[in-house]
Amino acid sequence: MCGLHSSTAIGASVVGCSTAAVNSKSNAVSAGFGQVASSTTAAAEERVRAFQTTVYQAKEERKEAEPSVEEINVVFVDRSGQRIPVRGKLGENVLYLAHRYGIDLEGACESSLACSTCHVYVSEEYHSKLPDPDEREEDMLDMAPLLQENSRLGCQIILTKELEGAVFTLPKITRNFYVDGHVPKPH
């Protein structure tokens, strides 16, 4: 049977499958095995390269800038309505800022744009100062409960000088992926 049975190297597993397939045929076919194995290995290596390239591109596409030493003042409003003033570094995203201050903003996917658990409402006067959300962020926001016109994902909001004084309000509920009464904690 061909396929990956463990976390072994993809190339070795694919070559093993080719060996089994070739050995099940006649000896005449096995004469061409070197050619089949090398092309199969080359194809496996190409898949590995493509996967590595994809992972690399995903890292570069993240909306994260290197945090600077300059800071701005922003305010979080938690689910109980308590205002929490904090200082954030320019270039830091709102999700990581919330985690740094122990604010209960989940971020289950750790800023990979695969959930909507870092959903926040941005104060109206600052919402227009943010770049428009890209299609991936809009897709994730579609899954967020209690969506509003000023909804954004905290992982996609990068602090800039223009956001001095912004207010980020946490919605009353989020859609998380935990069961059995688990209470999520910031990463």
N, C-alpha and C positions, 0 to 999 in steps of 0.2 A: 504494500500500500504506500503510495506517495503522499507526502505532506509533511508539515513541521510537527514533530512529536515533542519537542522541548525547545528551550531557548538557545538552540545551537545556531551556528552561523548559517545564514540562508543559503549561501553558495554550496556548502557541504551537503546540506539536506537536499538541495535540488540535484546535485551531482549524484547523490545516493539514489534518488528516484530514477534518474536516467539510467544508472547502472542496472537497477532492477528491471526496468522496462526493456533495455537492450538484451540483458541476459535471458529474459523470458522468450526471446526470439531465437532464430537459428544462428549458427556460428557465422553465417554469411553477413548477418547484420552486425555482429560484434566487431567485424573488421573495421567498420566505420565509427566505432564508439568514440575514439579520440576526438573526432570532429563533432559528434553530437554533444559530448561532455563539455568541450571547450565552448561551443556556442551556447549551451545551457548555462554554463558558469558565467559567461559574458552577459547573458540576459539577466541572471540573478544579480551580478555586480551592478548592472545598470539600474535594476529596481532598488538596490541598496543606495546607490548614488542619488536617485530621484527622491527617495525617502529622506535622505540626509539634507538634500537641497530644500525640500519642503519645510522641514523643521527649521532650518536656518532662516528661510524667508519669513516664516511665522514670527520668529523672534524679532526680525527687523521691522515687521509691520506693526508691532505693538506700539501703542501711543504712549511711550514712556520717554522722558528726557532725563538726562543725568541731573539729579537734584543739585541745586546750588546752595551757597551759604546765605543768599538773600532770602528773606522770609516775608510772608504777608499774613494778615489776620483774616480768618474766616470763622464762621459760626456754624455748628451743627445743631439741629433741633432733633432730639431723640423722639422715640415713639410716645413717650409720656408728655412731650411738649417742653421738656427742659432745654434751655439754650446752653450750649457748651462752646465757649470761645476757645479757639486754638490758633497756633501759629504754624503755618505750613511753608515748606521750602519751595521756591520756584522750581518747576520741573517735576515735582512730585505729583502722583495722581491722588484723587480724593479718597479712593478706597484705602490705599496704604497710609494716608494721613489719618483716617479714622482708626485703623488698626493700631497705629503708633500711640494714639491717645486712649485706646481701650473702648472706643465707641462701637456699639453692636451693629456693624454693617458687615454682613456675612461674607460675600465674595467667594462663593463655593468653588468657582472655576479658577481662582487666583489670577484674574485679569486676562484670561485667554478668550474672552468673548464667547463663552459657551453656556452662560446662564444669565439670569436677570436679578440675582440676589443682592447686588450692590446698587440697586435702583434708588435714586434720590430725586427730590424735587429741587430745582435750582430757583432761587429767588428771581422774580420776573425781570428786575432791572439788570441782572447779570446773565440771564439765559441767552439774550441776544449777543452777548460778547463771546460766547463759545462758538467754535466752528460747528457747522452742521454735522449731525451724526452720519456716519457712513451706513451703507446698507446692512452690514453685519450687526451694527449696534441697533439699528431700527428693528431688525428681525428678533433680536433678543428682547428689546423693549416690548414687542408685541406679546411676549409671554408674561410680562410683569403685571401683577394685579394692581388695581387702582391707578392705572396709567392716566397721566394728565399731559397737557400741552408742554409743560415745563419739566417733564420727566427726562432724565438722562441716566446713564450707567456711571457710577463713581469711578470705575476703573478707566473710563475713557475721558475723564475731565482732568486735564493737566493744569496745575496751578501756574498762572501768569500774573504779572503786575496788575492787569486789568480786572482781576478777580478779587482785589483787595476789598474786604468787607462783605463778600458774598455769603449767602446763607444757604446751607444744604439741609433740607428737611427729609428725615427718614419716613417712608410711608408706614402706615399702621401695620401692614402685613407684607410679607414677601413670600414668594413660592420657593421653598427650599426642597432639598432632595433627601432629607433625613426622615426616619420613621421611628416608631416606638418611643416617642416623647423626648428624643435627643434634642438637647439645647445646643445649637451651634455656637462656637466660640471663634473669634477672629484668628486667622492663621498667624 
